Every structure is written in C-alpha cells, then in structure tokens.
Amino acid sequence: MRTEISSIGKQKAIASLLEKAGFTNEHPLTITEKGECAAAHKIMLEGIDFDLVYTPLKHLGYKAVLNVLGDLYAAFRTPVSLSVNLGISKKLYFEDTEALWEGITAACNEHSIKHISLDLNPSVNGLCISLCACGVQKRGILEKIPASKSMDLICLSGHLGAAYMGMHVLEREKVAFMGTEKQPDLSKYKAVLASYLNPEIKPDTISRFIEAEVYPGRGYFLTHGLGAAILQLTRDTGFGAKVYVEKIPISSQTFAMAEEINMDAVTAAMNGGDDYKFIFTVPIEKHDVIRKDFQDWDIIGHLAKPEVGAALVTPEGAELEIKAQGY
C-alpha cells in the first residue's frame, strides 16, 4: 500500500526520514569546524536534469548529492554539511520519497557528512531537488595553493563521454520503459549506463593530493563537458590552455556507442554532460609525482600564454578553438 505524504504531514514525514537514516535536523550553517569554509548550491529539476521514467529514485538521490559535493572537492574543501530541500509532486508517494532519501543518505555516509538538514515542500511541476553543501579546509593548506602560471599541467580524474552515451541509450529506449511490453536488454550498455545513473566520486580525492604534497592551483567539477570547464579555466586564470585530443581518456564502450549513434566520441567528451570527473591544474614541477602516485589520473594538457586562448590540439598539430555552451 502506498502512503500519500499529505496523510502523514510534512513534519512527521521529515522526522521519519531523518530518524531512519540516523540524522537529526540541524541547520548546516551552525557548524563550528575550524577551517576556511566554502559553500556550493545545486538545483536539479525533473524533465531538465533527470527523467523519472528511467531513473531509479535511490540512484537519483545519490547522484544529486555528488552533484553538489563535486564543487566542494574542486574547491579543495572537504564536505561536512548538507541542506536538502525537496519539492514533491502529487505523483510521488512517501515510499518514493524514502527511496530518494535512501540514496541521499548513502552518499552522505560515504562522504562522511556530519551535519544534515531536510525540508519538504509541495511542487506542481514535478520533482525538484535543491541542495546546499558546506566544506572546510585548514587555512594552512589553502595558503600552499600556488598561483596559476603558464605550463601548469591540466590533470583529469577519469574517462569522459560515457555518461552522455548512457543518457542516449536511455532516451532511445524511453518508449519501452513507459510501456507494458518486455523491457529492453541493455546489458551490453552496462558501463555507459552506470556512468550516467550511478557516478562515483572518491572521498579521498583531496586527501591524496595533500598526502603527496601536491597543491592544485585550480579545480573544476565536470558536469557540462570538458570544453565548458576549459573555457572557465582560461577565464579564471587569464591564461590560455592547450588540451591534446590523443590524451583525453575515452573508454572503448563510449567509442562503440558513439559509433552506433553516428557521433564523434571526442565531441561527446568535450560537450557532453554528467561526467562527474575533475580537472585540476598542477605545477609542472610536480609532473613526476603525478605520473608515479596518480596513475589513475591523466595529464591532458597545460596552461599557455593568454594569446593561445582555449585550444584543442589534434594529433597532426592543428589547434582548434574550443567552443562550448556549458548548458
């Protein structure tokens, strides 16, 4: 039997969700951890950022938390608090909200979130997920972050384009998901589907750099393609940037799916979305450390003189201007 949220009441529903997850409802801005604080805010809208026809609610809750925590990690902060505000439409029952909340708390526990708050509100336009996260870092660590300079390495935390390909698979099969006929066999697309529906961020992303005494000058969380992040990097630093096509990591599954839908895989990496990967700029003096201790990262380019702009360098040496909407 399904339970309408209106039959429980807002406060009881919130209390039930928090109690089952082992949290108390506290405002995140009351945290007292020592260190320099930063905040990140994200809103995810049904029909724009996700489609409930093929997105499991637990996966969505988990992914939504990573979406906001990624910005904190990119700012070299460790997340400590999360404020969750959900706009719930009438088509969602309390059990649906519980499934969403289960994914949210799973991500919170995985990333050691110490403080959490929750609010529920009605929505007439589908599910809305609004998240605000706070993160901290010791002032002494932040003081070690160097100013950007030409030839800083651009380092990437994983392969790109798979999530965009996974979304294409789901959109293509959407009619089948909505119908009553037998569900499609998507087993051969498992890798790209996982990249889209269930991305991962390693909780030790920041601590690894600190332990290796590598302090990135700039960091960006990739949710709208590599191109958008590189353009933002050039705007923020005032330098140009060169990214080498053959250095961009793209999985074989992504290449296969791109060929299937007649799309260039590099285009998917540059302009796709939901990769949930990071780029950090690292002083070139740390090249050997990156090669030795960060073998799961790729050096894909470097900062350059301002007049270079944002350039994608082909294997033949041609420099193509990077353009990206970032939306």
RODO-2510 file (C-alpha; in nm, 4 decimals, decimal comma):
residues 327
     n   res          X          Y          Z
     1     m     0,0000     0,0000     0,0000
     2     r     0,1267     0,3446    -0,0936
     3     t     0,1195     0,6336     0,1525
     4     e     0,0323     0,9865     0,0453
     5     i     0,2626     1,2392     0,2116
     6     s    -0,0387     1,4580     0,2901
     7     s    -0,1760     1,1781     0,5096
     8     i     0,1376     1,1823     0,7242
     9     g     0,2064     1,5536     0,7391
    10     k     0,5241     1,7382     0,6480
    11     q     0,6946     1,7412     0,9884
    12     k     0,6230     1,3758     1,0612
    13     a     0,7469     1,2774     0,7170
    14     i     1,0716     1,4704     0,7689
    15     a     1,1184     1,3264     1,1179
    16     s     1,0605     0,9738     0,9896
    17     l     1,3150     1,0100     0,7090
    18     l     1,5807     1,1577     0,9365
    19     e     1,5239     0,9058     1,2177
    20     k     1,5601     0,6065     0,9868
    21     a     1,8861     0,7475     0,8495
    22     g     2,0276     0,8270     1,1935
    23     f     2,0441     1,2041     1,1458
    24     t     1,8998     1,4980     1,3369
    25     n     1,7614     1,8008     1,1542
    26     e     2,0180     2,0754     1,2068
    27     h     2,0924     2,3823     1,0025
    28     p     2,4269     2,3377     0,8237
    29     l     2,5372     2,6959     0,8851
    30     t     2,5630     2,6237     1,2586
    31     i     2,8722     2,4060     1,2066
    32     t     3,1752     2,5048     1,4107
    33     e     3,4576     2,3072     1,2493
    34     k     3,7781     2,5084     1,2315
    35     g     3,8964     2,5985     0,8850
    36     e     3,8101     2,8008     0,5790
    37     c     3,4522     2,7322     0,4752
    38     a     3,3064     2,7221     0,1239
    39     a     2,9510     2,6551     0,0097
    40     a     2,8024     2,5050    -0,3063
    41     h     2,4415     2,5035    -0,4223
    42     k     2,2707     2,2964    -0,6915
    43     i     1,9124     2,2604    -0,8129
    44     m     1,8024     1,9567    -1,0144
    45     l     1,4692     1,9697    -1,1960
    46     e     1,2592     1,6845    -1,3290
    47     g     1,2419     1,6936    -1,7074
    48     i     1,5595     1,9023    -1,7288
    49     d     1,8252     1,7300    -1,5184
    50     f     1,6663     1,3863    -1,4857
    51     d     1,3796     1,1753    -1,6139
    52     l     1,1910     0,9578    -1,3666
    53     v     1,0762     0,7271    -1,6467
    54     y     1,4149     0,5532    -1,6387
    55     t     1,5974     0,6954    -1,3352
    56     p     1,5660     0,4942    -1,0104
    57     l     1,4934     0,7285    -0,7201
    58     k     1,7675     0,5834    -0,4997
    59     h     2,0239     0,6368    -0,7752
    60     l     1,8919     0,9893    -0,8273
    61     g     1,9289     1,0816    -0,4603
    62     y     2,2861     0,9528    -0,4521
    63     k     2,3776     1,1299    -0,7748
    64     a     2,2200     1,4581    -0,6607
    65     v     2,4442     1,4692    -0,3539
    66     l     2,7563     1,4034    -0,5610
    67     n     2,6472     1,6826    -0,7947
    68     v     2,6850     1,9405    -0,5191
    69     l     2,9777     1,7803    -0,3332
    70     g     3,1820     1,7795    -0,6533
    71     d     3,2038     2,1585    -0,6483
    72     l     3,3432     2,1480    -0,2939
    73     y     3,6083     1,8912    -0,3809
    74     a     3,7019     2,1014    -0,6837
    75     a     3,7472     2,3971    -0,4476
    76     f     3,9803     2,1771    -0,2383
    77     r     3,7351     2,1556     0,0507
    78     t     3,6202     1,8519     0,2490
    79     p     3,2388     1,8410     0,2763
    80     v     3,0918     1,8479     0,6268
    81     s     2,7272     1,9526     0,5919
    82     l     2,4339     1,9252     0,3564
    83     s     2,0989     2,1033     0,3399
    84     v     1,8301     1,9237     0,1370
    85     n     1,5082     2,0862     0,0174
    86     l     1,2755     1,8668    -0,1860
    87     g     0,9810     1,9849    -0,3931
    88     i     0,7489     1,6824    -0,4101
    89     s     0,4689     1,6490    -0,6647
    90     k     0,1445     1,4589    -0,6028
    91     k     0,2540     1,1662    -0,8190
    92     l     0,5232     1,0767    -0,5645
    93     y     0,4234     0,8897    -0,2503
    94     f     0,6054     0,8777     0,0813
    95     e     0,7673     0,5483    -0,0188
    96     d     0,9099     0,7212    -0,3267
    97     t     1,0497     0,9959    -0,1058
    98     e     1,2018     0,7299     0,1184
    99     a     1,3790     0,5729    -0,1795
   100     l     1,5162     0,9127    -0,2852
   101     w     1,6245     0,9838     0,0713
   102     e     1,7960     0,6452     0,0969
   103     g     2,0212     0,7420    -0,1931
   104     i     2,0892     1,0845    -0,0409
   105     t     2,1915     0,9416     0,2956
   106     a     2,4021     0,6690     0,1327
   107     a     2,6102     0,9411    -0,0331
   108     c     2,6252     1,1404     0,2911
   109     n     2,7577     0,8419     0,4824
   110     e     3,0092     0,7560     0,2113
   111     h     3,1485     1,1103     0,2173
   112     s     3,1346     1,1483     0,5970
   113     i     2,8797     1,4308     0,6041
   114     k     2,8432     1,5234     0,9711
   115     h     2,5520     1,7667     0,9585
   116     i     2,2343     1,7439     0,7551
   117     s     1,9027     1,9276     0,7292
   118     l     1,5896     1,8373     0,5359
   119     d     1,2760     2,0181     0,4271
   120     l     0,9828     1,9008     0,2127
   121     n     0,7619     2,1266     0,0046
   122     p     0,4828     2,0734    -0,2496
   123     s     0,5568     2,1070    -0,6214
   124     v     0,3171     2,1377    -0,9144
   125     n     0,5871     2,0936    -1,1805
   126     g     0,7417     1,7610    -1,0861
   127     l     1,0254     1,6714    -0,8513
   128     c     1,2719     1,9473    -0,7565
   129     i     1,5905     1,8727    -0,5622
   130     s     1,7684     2,1718    -0,4084
   131     l     2,0955     2,1059    -0,2285
   132     c     2,3386     2,3294    -0,0423
   133     a     2,6629     2,1828     0,0899
   134     c     2,9401     2,3324     0,3005
   135     g     3,3016     2,2209     0,3109
   136     v     3,6096     2,3220     0,5062
   137     q     3,9838     2,3198     0,4679
   138     k     4,2629     2,4216     0,7026
   139     r     4,3943     2,7678     0,6363
   140     g     4,7497     2,6366     0,6318
   141     i     4,6627     2,4022     0,3448
   142     l     4,4893     2,6749     0,1445
   143     e     4,7927     2,9000     0,1840
   144     k     5,0000     2,6385    -0,0001
   145     i     4,7846     2,6569    -0,3136
   146     p     5,0043     2,8234    -0,5792
   147     a     4,9096     3,0953    -0,8233
   148     s     4,8434     2,9700    -1,1739
   149     k     5,1185     3,0049    -1,4314
   150     s     5,1870     2,9088    -1,7903
   151     m     5,2763     2,5398    -1,8375
   152     d     5,0802     2,4245    -1,5323
   153     l     4,9589     2,0724    -1,6073
   154     i     4,5882     2,0070    -1,6665
   155     c     4,5086     1,6766    -1,4948
   156     l     4,1866     1,4780    -1,5393
   157     s     4,0465     1,2209    -1,2931
   158     g     3,8920     0,9707    -1,5375
   159     h     3,7463     0,8916    -1,8774
   160     l     3,4881     1,1188    -2,0385
   161     g     3,1812     1,0866    -2,2574
   162     a     3,0387     0,7646    -2,1098
   163     a     2,7611     0,9344    -1,9126
   164     y     2,6460     1,1225    -2,2211
   165     m     2,6344     0,7966    -2,4137
   166     g     2,4407     0,6330    -2,1307
   167     m     2,1806     0,9075    -2,1440
   168     h     2,1435     0,8498    -2,5189
   169     v     2,0752     0,4805    -2,4581
   170     l     1,8050     0,5581    -2,2029
   171     e     1,6427     0,8254    -2,4163
   172     r     1,6363     0,5896    -2,7130
   173     e     1,4660     0,3171    -2,5073
   174     k     1,2345     0,5542    -2,3197
   175     v     0,9218     0,4379    -2,5016
   176     a     0,9877     0,0802    -2,3910
   177     f     1,0325     0,1905    -2,0291
   178     m     0,6975     0,3695    -2,0412
   179     g     0,5109     0,0745    -2,1942
   180     t     0,3978    -0,2585    -2,0598
   181     e     0,5885    -0,4697    -2,3060
   182     k     0,9057    -0,6581    -2,2173
   183     q     1,1828    -0,4280    -2,1037
   184     p     1,4794    -0,3941    -2,3430
   185     d     1,8010    -0,5880    -2,2832
   186     l     2,0596    -0,3214    -2,2089
   187     s     2,3312    -0,5493    -2,0742
   188     k     2,5827    -0,4536    -2,3429
   189     y     2,5481    -0,0898    -2,2368
   190     k     2,6129    -0,1605    -1,8691
   191     a     2,9268     0,0542    -1,8423
   192     v     2,7851     0,3689    -2,0018
   193     l     2,4564     0,3327    -1,8139
   194     a     2,6430     0,3090    -1,4825
   195     s     2,8388     0,6234    -1,5692
   196     y     2,5143     0,8132    -1,6148
   197     l     2,2902     0,6638    -1,3463
   198     n     2,5442     0,5818    -1,0767
   199     p     2,8577     0,8003    -1,1000
   200     e     3,1233     0,7881    -0,8309
   201     i     3,3488     1,0374    -0,6557
   202     k     3,6289     0,9069    -0,4386
   203     p     3,6073     1,0524    -0,0860
   204     d     3,9881     1,0696    -0,0680
   205     t     4,0134     1,2987    -0,3725
   206     i     4,1539     1,5883    -0,1676
   207     s     4,3466     1,3947     0,0966
   208     r     4,5500     1,2140    -0,1720
   209     f     4,6852     1,5457    -0,3002
   210     i     4,7638     1,6690     0,0495
   211     e     4,9453     1,3461     0,1420
   212     a     5,1526     1,3729    -0,1773
   213     e     5,2176     1,7441    -0,1072
   214     v     5,0675     1,8389    -0,4415
   215     y     4,8539     2,1528    -0,4243
   216     p     4,6434     2,2250    -0,7344
   217     g     4,6120     2,5843    -0,8439
   218     r     4,2607     2,5438    -0,9876
   219     g     3,9940     2,2748    -0,9783
   220     y     3,6724     2,2148    -1,1731
   221     f     3,3961     1,9552    -1,1495
   222     l     3,2840     1,8338    -1,4918
   223     t     2,9059     1,8276    -1,5308
   224     h     2,8666     2,0048    -1,8666
   225     g     3,1578     1,8690    -2,0657
   226     l     3,5328     1,9251    -2,0718
   227     g     3,5032     2,2182    -2,3120
   228     a     3,2972     2,4285    -2,0713
   229     a     3,5440     2,3627    -1,7885
   230     i     3,8462     2,4563    -2,0012
   231     l     3,6807     2,7819    -2,1066
   232     q     3,6083     2,8600    -1,7417
   233     l     3,9702     2,7787    -1,6562
   234     t     4,1010     3,0292    -1,9106
   235     r     3,8608     3,2966    -1,7853
   236     d     3,9552     3,2411    -1,4214
   237     t     4,3318     3,2307    -1,4694
   238     g     4,3780     3,4763    -1,7555
   239     f     4,5978     3,2183    -1,9322
   240     g     4,5382     3,0153    -2,2443
   241     a     4,5055     2,6377    -2,2380
   242     k     4,6016     2,3543    -2,4701
   243     v     4,4228     2,0196    -2,4497
   244     y     4,5564     1,7332    -2,6610
   245     v     4,2976     1,5120    -2,8289
   246     e     4,5025     1,1931    -2,8004
   247     k     4,5448     1,2497    -2,4241
   248     i     4,1716     1,2642    -2,3459
   249     p     4,0746     0,9263    -2,1928
   250     i     3,7673     0,7742    -2,3609
   251     s     3,6578     0,4163    -2,2919
   252     s     3,6072     0,1550    -2,5607
   253     q     3,2388     0,1294    -2,4633
   254     t     3,1991     0,5028    -2,5247
   255     f     3,3632     0,4744    -2,8664
   256     a     3,1342     0,1816    -2,9531
   257     m     2,8175     0,3655    -2,8516
   258     a     2,9275     0,6829    -3,0288
   259     e     2,9789     0,4834    -3,3486
   260     e     2,6369     0,3220    -3,3029
   261     i     2,4614     0,6607    -3,2974
   262     n     2,6968     0,8178    -3,5526
   263     m     2,8542     1,0649    -3,3111
   264     d     3,2174     1,1598    -3,2620
   265     a     3,3342     1,0376    -2,9196
   266     v     3,5619     1,3389    -2,8706
   267     t     3,2626     1,5657    -2,9264
   268     a     3,0794     1,3747    -2,6524
   269     a     3,3756     1,4241    -2,4173
   270     m     3,4082     1,7953    -2,4927
   271     n     3,0391     1,8869    -2,4949
   272     g     2,8526     1,6076    -2,3153
   273     g     2,7498     1,6186    -1,9541
   274     d     2,7257     1,4366    -1,6217
   275     d     3,0823     1,3038    -1,6326
   276     y     3,1315     1,3817    -1,2617
   277     k     3,5080     1,3958    -1,3089
   278     f     3,7602     1,6604    -1,2020
   279     i     4,0292     1,8636    -1,3682
   280     f     4,2996     2,0210    -1,1554
   281     t     4,5891     2,2376    -1,2630
   282     v     4,9166     2,1256    -1,1083
   283     p     5,2600     2,2944    -1,1244
   284     i     5,4745     2,1301    -1,3898
   285     e     5,7390     2,0690    -1,1221
   286     k     5,5046     1,8004    -0,9845
   287     h     5,4948     1,6091    -1,3144
   288     d     5,6870     1,3082    -1,1824
   289     v     5,4709     1,2880    -0,8678
   290     i     5,1539     1,2831    -1,0779
   291     r     5,2964     1,0131    -1,3025
   292     k     5,4036     0,7980    -1,0080
   293     d     5,1346     0,8472    -0,7406
   294     f     4,8303     0,9418    -0,9515
   295     q     4,8335     0,6789    -1,2225
   296     d     4,4531     0,6826    -1,2324
   297     w     4,4720     1,0466    -1,3465
   298     d     4,5633     1,1676    -1,6957
   299     i     4,7656     1,4723    -1,7944
   300     i     4,5643     1,6045    -2,0884
   301     g     4,7244     1,9444    -2,1487
   302     h     4,8683     2,2560    -1,9921
   303     l     4,8144     2,6267    -1,9417
   304     a     4,9716     2,8501    -2,2043
   305     k     5,0204     3,2136    -2,2971
   306     p     4,6951     3,4156    -2,2986
   307     e     4,7018     3,4667    -2,6756
   308     v     4,6630     3,0897    -2,7264
   309     g     4,3065     3,1038    -2,5940
   310     a     4,1370     2,7682    -2,5364
   311     a     4,2737     2,5243    -2,7945
   312     l     4,2089     2,1600    -2,8729
   313     v     4,5265     2,0240    -3,0340
   314     t     4,4843     1,7444    -3,2887
   315     p     4,7414     1,4649    -3,3384
   316     e     4,8513     1,6497    -3,6534
   317     g     4,9304     1,9610    -3,4500
   318     a     4,6345     2,1724    -3,5617
   319     e     4,4876     2,3946    -3,2875
   320     l     4,1070     2,4161    -3,2893
   321     e     3,9248     2,6784    -3,0854
   322     i     3,7250     2,5221    -2,8017
   323     k     3,3634     2,6304    -2,8021
   324     a     3,1059     2,5015    -2,5554
   325     q     2,7658     2,6151    -2,4350
   326     g     2,8160     2,4583    -2,0945
   327     y     2,4391     2,4065    -2,0579
***
